[in-house]
Amino acid sequence: MANLNRYKFTFGKKSLTLTTEHENLFMEEVEKVAREKYAAIKESMPTADDETLAILLAVNTLATQLEREIAVDDMEQELESLRKKVVEKAQKEALEDEESK
């Protein structure tokens, strides 16, 4: 099992400790992005409480992740289709070469 890192930070009024496989530098970037996204939501909903903002942040993050997973799946399907075309073309050319001999 990979070494686990305990990353501590304060988000809003909460002191948090995350147990993660990622190094502190990576987690600092995650924290930075979380703060930026949180601030953007807070700006658009200034009267929302911290819990609501955190839930919206989580849901927005999951929506973005799902969109990216769908895009990756689409790219993988396109790649597989292109691979099949390349193999079929190579087989066809090999067959034509055999027939021309």
Residue frames as a rotation matrix with the C-alpha (Angstrom) as fourth column:
MET 1
0.582 0.813 0.000 0.00
0.813 -0.582 0.000 0.00
0.000 0.000 -1.000 0.00
ALA 2
0.056 -0.550 0.833 1.23
0.462 -0.725 -0.510 3.50
0.885 0.414 0.214 -0.80
ASN 3
-0.718 -0.355 -0.599 2.48
0.696 -0.333 -0.636 5.82
0.026 -0.874 0.486 1.89
LEU 4
0.366 0.905 0.216 -0.27
0.829 -0.422 0.366 8.01
0.423 0.045 -0.905 3.23
ASN 5
-0.780 -0.547 0.305 0.17
0.410 -0.814 -0.412 11.69
0.473 -0.196 0.859 3.92
ARG 6
0.120 0.794 -0.596 -1.82
0.973 -0.214 -0.089 13.66
-0.198 -0.569 -0.798 6.47
TYR 7
-0.662 -0.267 0.700 -2.53
0.516 -0.840 0.167 17.12
0.544 0.472 0.694 5.06
LYS 8
-0.113 0.580 -0.807 -3.90
0.918 -0.251 -0.308 19.69
-0.381 -0.775 -0.504 7.49
PHE 9
-0.859 -0.098 0.502 -5.61
0.308 -0.883 0.354 22.94
0.409 0.458 0.789 6.55
THR 10
-0.528 0.724 -0.444 -8.40
0.327 -0.309 -0.893 25.27
-0.784 -0.616 -0.074 7.58
PHE 11
-0.804 0.398 0.442 -11.35
0.408 -0.170 0.897 25.77
0.432 0.902 -0.025 5.27
GLY 12
0.219 0.845 0.487 -13.83
0.010 -0.501 0.865 28.36
0.976 -0.184 -0.119 6.39
LYS 13
0.292 -0.032 0.956 -14.20
-0.907 -0.327 0.266 27.84
0.304 -0.944 -0.125 10.12
LYS 14
0.975 0.157 0.160 -13.24
-0.196 0.942 0.273 24.15
-0.108 -0.298 0.949 9.99
SER 15
-0.105 -0.993 0.049 -9.83
-0.942 0.115 0.315 22.68
-0.319 -0.013 -0.948 10.73
LEU 16
0.881 0.459 -0.116 -9.48
-0.462 0.780 -0.422 19.62
-0.103 0.425 0.899 8.54
THR 17
-0.285 -0.927 0.242 -7.01
-0.685 0.374 0.626 16.79
-0.671 0.013 -0.742 8.12
LEU 18
0.724 0.456 -0.517 -7.06
-0.689 0.473 -0.549 14.77
-0.006 0.754 0.657 4.92
THR 19
-0.003 -0.692 0.722 -5.37
-0.215 0.706 0.675 11.41
-0.977 -0.153 -0.151 4.66
THR 20
0.861 0.285 -0.421 -4.15
-0.415 -0.085 -0.906 11.13
-0.294 0.955 0.045 1.09
GLU 21
0.524 -0.696 0.491 -1.60
0.730 0.664 0.161 9.48
-0.438 0.274 0.856 -1.16
HIS 22
0.623 -0.227 0.749 -0.76
0.495 -0.627 -0.601 12.89
0.606 0.745 -0.278 -2.62
GLU 23
-0.392 -0.847 -0.359 2.16
0.893 -0.256 -0.370 15.05
0.222 -0.465 0.857 -1.56
ASN 24
-0.079 0.338 -0.938 1.70
0.664 -0.684 -0.303 18.41
-0.743 -0.647 -0.171 0.16
LEU 25
-0.836 -0.283 -0.470 2.47
-0.116 -0.747 0.654 20.40
-0.537 0.601 0.592 -3.00
PHE 26
-0.792 0.609 0.041 -0.39
0.288 0.313 0.905 18.71
0.539 0.729 -0.423 -4.82
MET 27
-0.091 0.795 -0.599 -2.72
0.990 0.140 0.035 19.17
0.112 -0.590 -0.800 -1.86
GLU 28
-0.475 -0.129 -0.871 -1.81
0.361 -0.931 -0.058 22.87
-0.803 -0.342 0.488 -1.65
GLU 29
-0.974 0.144 -0.174 -3.00
-0.217 -0.387 0.896 23.22
0.062 0.911 0.408 -5.25
VAL 30
-0.443 0.858 -0.258 -6.20
0.661 0.508 0.553 21.34
0.606 0.075 -0.792 -4.41
GLU 31
-0.141 0.345 -0.928 -6.76
0.884 -0.378 -0.274 23.65
-0.445 -0.859 -0.251 -1.45
LYS 32
-0.793 -0.220 -0.567 -6.12
0.000 -0.932 0.362 26.72
-0.609 0.287 0.740 -3.64
VAL 33
-0.862 0.504 -0.044 -8.62
-0.014 0.063 0.998 25.57
0.506 0.861 -0.047 -6.27
ALA 34
-0.245 0.795 -0.555 -11.19
0.904 0.394 0.166 24.73
0.351 -0.461 -0.815 -3.59
ARG 35
-0.334 0.063 -0.940 -10.85
0.608 -0.748 -0.266 28.18
-0.720 -0.661 0.211 -2.07
GLU 36
-0.938 -0.047 -0.344 -11.19
-0.216 -0.695 0.686 29.86
-0.271 0.718 0.641 -5.49
LYS 37
-0.669 0.730 -0.139 -14.28
0.251 0.398 0.882 27.83
0.700 0.555 -0.450 -6.42
TYR 38
-0.190 0.562 -0.805 -15.79
0.981 0.086 -0.172 28.40
-0.028 -0.822 -0.568 -2.98
ALA 39
-0.595 -0.107 -0.796 -15.21
0.268 -0.961 -0.071 32.17
-0.758 -0.255 0.601 -3.29
ALA 40
-0.960 0.251 -0.120 -16.84
-0.196 -0.302 0.933 32.21
0.198 0.920 0.339 -6.73
ILE 41
-0.340 0.878 -0.338 -19.94
0.648 0.479 0.592 30.45
0.682 -0.017 -0.731 -5.41
LYS 42
-0.223 0.193 -0.956 -20.01
0.890 -0.359 -0.280 32.70
-0.397 -0.913 -0.091 -2.34
GLU 43
-0.892 -0.161 -0.422 -19.86
0.007 -0.940 0.342 35.76
-0.452 0.302 0.840 -4.61
SER 44
-0.762 0.637 -0.119 -22.86
-0.178 -0.030 0.984 34.58
0.623 0.771 0.136 -6.58
MET 45
0.301 0.855 -0.422 -24.76
0.332 0.321 0.887 33.55
0.894 -0.407 -0.187 -3.42
PRO 46
-0.499 -0.678 0.540 -23.61
-0.207 -0.512 -0.834 35.92
0.841 -0.528 0.116 -0.67
THR 47
-0.022 0.563 0.826 -26.41
-0.969 -0.216 0.121 35.02
0.247 -0.797 0.550 1.73
ALA 48
0.606 0.235 -0.760 -25.88
-0.208 0.969 0.133 31.24
0.768 0.078 0.636 1.55
ASP 49
0.751 -0.336 0.569 -24.53
-0.577 0.084 0.812 29.54
-0.321 -0.938 -0.131 4.66
ASP 50
-0.201 -0.976 -0.089 -21.18
-0.934 0.163 0.317 27.72
-0.295 0.147 -0.944 4.66
GLU 51
-0.383 0.093 0.919 -22.76
-0.053 0.991 -0.122 24.27
-0.922 -0.095 -0.374 4.52
THR 52
0.704 0.696 0.143 -24.83
0.158 0.043 -0.986 25.12
-0.693 0.717 -0.080 1.45
LEU 53
0.588 -0.565 -0.578 -21.78
-0.797 -0.524 -0.299 26.59
-0.134 0.637 -0.759 -0.27
ALA 54
-0.448 -0.791 0.416 -19.74
-0.719 0.596 0.359 23.49
-0.532 -0.138 -0.836 0.53
ILE 55
-0.009 0.536 0.844 -22.47
0.244 0.820 -0.518 21.21
-0.970 0.201 -0.138 -0.86
LEU 56
0.902 0.345 -0.258 -22.71
-0.120 -0.374 -0.920 23.29
-0.414 0.861 -0.296 -4.03
LEU 57
0.145 -0.942 -0.302 -18.93
-0.965 -0.202 0.170 23.19
-0.221 0.266 -0.938 -4.38
ALA 58
-0.514 -0.317 0.797 -18.98
-0.300 0.937 0.180 19.40
-0.804 -0.147 -0.577 -4.05
VAL 59
0.382 0.744 0.548 -21.84
0.351 0.431 -0.831 18.98
-0.855 0.510 -0.097 -6.54
ASN 60
0.821 -0.139 -0.554 -20.19
-0.512 -0.608 -0.607 21.33
-0.253 0.782 -0.570 -9.05
THR 61
-0.221 -0.974 0.057 -16.93
-0.894 0.226 0.387 19.40
-0.389 0.035 -0.920 -8.69
LEU 62
-0.354 0.161 0.921 -18.70
0.078 0.987 -0.143 16.08
-0.932 0.021 -0.362 -9.26
ALA 63
0.758 0.653 0.004 -20.47
0.108 -0.119 -0.987 17.51
-0.644 0.748 -0.161 -12.33
THR 64
0.475 -0.680 -0.558 -17.13
-0.869 -0.463 -0.175 18.62
-0.140 0.568 -0.811 -13.77
GLN 65
-0.506 -0.672 0.540 -15.60
-0.601 0.724 0.339 15.22
-0.619 -0.153 -0.771 -13.02
LEU 66
0.085 0.632 0.770 -18.50
0.276 0.728 -0.628 13.42
-0.957 0.266 -0.112 -14.69
GLU 67
0.875 0.200 -0.440 -18.22
-0.309 -0.469 -0.828 15.64
-0.372 0.860 -0.349 -17.79
ARG 68
0.035 -0.958 -0.286 -14.51
-0.988 -0.076 0.132 14.82
-0.148 0.278 -0.949 -18.01
GLU 69
-0.482 -0.166 0.860 -15.12
-0.245 0.968 0.050 11.10
-0.841 -0.187 -0.507 -17.55
ILE 70
0.576 0.741 0.346 -17.68
0.227 0.261 -0.938 11.18
-0.785 0.619 -0.018 -20.36
ALA 71
0.726 -0.374 -0.577 -15.20
-0.675 -0.550 -0.492 13.05
-0.133 0.747 -0.651 -22.58
VAL 72
-0.375 -0.897 0.234 -12.47
-0.834 0.437 0.338 10.49
-0.405 -0.068 -0.912 -21.80
ASP 73
-0.136 0.412 0.901 -14.88
0.121 0.910 -0.398 7.62
-0.983 0.055 -0.173 -22.58
ASP 74
0.865 0.476 -0.162 -15.75
-0.056 -0.229 -0.972 9.29
-0.499 0.849 -0.171 -25.90
MET 75
0.336 -0.830 -0.444 -12.05
-0.940 -0.326 -0.102 9.72
-0.060 0.452 -0.890 -26.73
GLU 76
-0.487 -0.504 0.713 -11.34
-0.509 0.827 0.236 6.08
-0.709 -0.248 -0.660 -25.82
GLN 77
0.315 0.683 0.659 -14.15
0.277 0.598 -0.752 4.91
-0.908 0.420 0.000 -28.10
GLU 78
0.891 -0.041 -0.453 -12.86
-0.409 -0.505 -0.760 7.11
-0.198 0.862 -0.467 -30.91
LEU 79
-0.087 -0.996 0.001 -9.33
-0.960 0.084 0.267 5.79
-0.266 0.022 -0.964 -30.37
GLU 80
-0.323 0.034 0.946 -10.57
-0.095 0.993 -0.068 2.20
-0.942 -0.112 -0.317 -30.46
SER 81
0.738 0.650 0.183 -12.46
0.171 0.082 -0.982 2.92
-0.653 0.756 -0.051 -33.68
LEU 82
0.641 -0.581 -0.501 -9.34
-0.766 -0.517 -0.382 4.45
-0.037 0.629 -0.777 -35.25
ARG 83
-0.353 -0.779 0.518 -7.25
-0.722 0.579 0.379 1.46
-0.596 -0.240 -0.767 -34.14
LYS 84
0.118 0.489 0.864 -9.71
0.222 0.835 -0.503 -0.91
-0.968 0.251 -0.010 -35.80
LYS 85
0.941 0.242 -0.235 -9.57
-0.138 -0.359 -0.923 1.12
-0.308 0.901 -0.305 -39.02
VAL 86
0.200 -0.951 -0.237 -5.75
-0.971 -0.225 0.080 1.07
-0.129 0.215 -0.968 -39.01
VAL 87
-0.434 -0.328 0.839 -5.69
-0.348 0.920 0.179 -2.71
-0.831 -0.214 -0.513 -38.42
GLU 88
0.482 0.698 0.530 -8.30
0.288 0.445 -0.848 -3.29
-0.827 0.561 0.014 -41.15
LYS 89
0.849 -0.214 -0.483 -6.34
-0.511 -0.562 -0.650 -1.10
-0.132 0.799 -0.586 -43.58
ALA 90
-0.175 -0.977 0.124 -3.09
-0.927 0.206 0.313 -2.90
-0.331 -0.060 -0.942 -42.78
GLN 91
-0.242 0.156 0.958 -4.77
0.000 0.987 -0.161 -6.28
-0.970 -0.039 -0.239 -43.24
LYS 92
0.804 0.589 0.080 -6.30
0.119 -0.028 -0.993 -5.18
-0.582 0.808 -0.092 -46.53
GLU 93
0.562 -0.672 -0.482 -2.93
-0.827 -0.476 -0.300 -3.89
-0.028 0.567 -0.823 -47.79
ALA 94
-0.405 -0.720 0.563 -1.21
-0.679 0.649 0.342 -7.11
-0.612 -0.244 -0.752 -46.72
LEU 95
0.149 0.562 0.814 -3.86
0.246 0.776 -0.581 -9.16
-0.958 0.287 -0.022 -48.54
GLU 96
0.940 0.184 -0.288 -3.46
-0.194 -0.407 -0.892 -7.01
-0.281 0.895 -0.347 -51.68
ASP 97
0.108 -0.978 -0.177 0.32
-0.974 -0.140 0.180 -7.45
-0.201 0.153 -0.968 -51.51
GLU 98
-0.399 -0.207 0.893 -0.10
-0.233 0.965 0.120 -11.24
-0.887 -0.160 -0.433 -51.26
GLU 99
0.525 0.706 0.475 -2.50
0.317 0.356 -0.879 -11.28
-0.790 0.612 -0.036 -54.19
SER 100
0.840 -0.218 -0.497 -0.17
-0.515 -0.608 -0.604 -9.19
-0.170 0.764 -0.623 -56.37
LYS 101
-0.153 -0.959 0.240 2.71
-0.796 0.264 0.545 -11.68
-0.586 -0.107 -0.803 -55.90
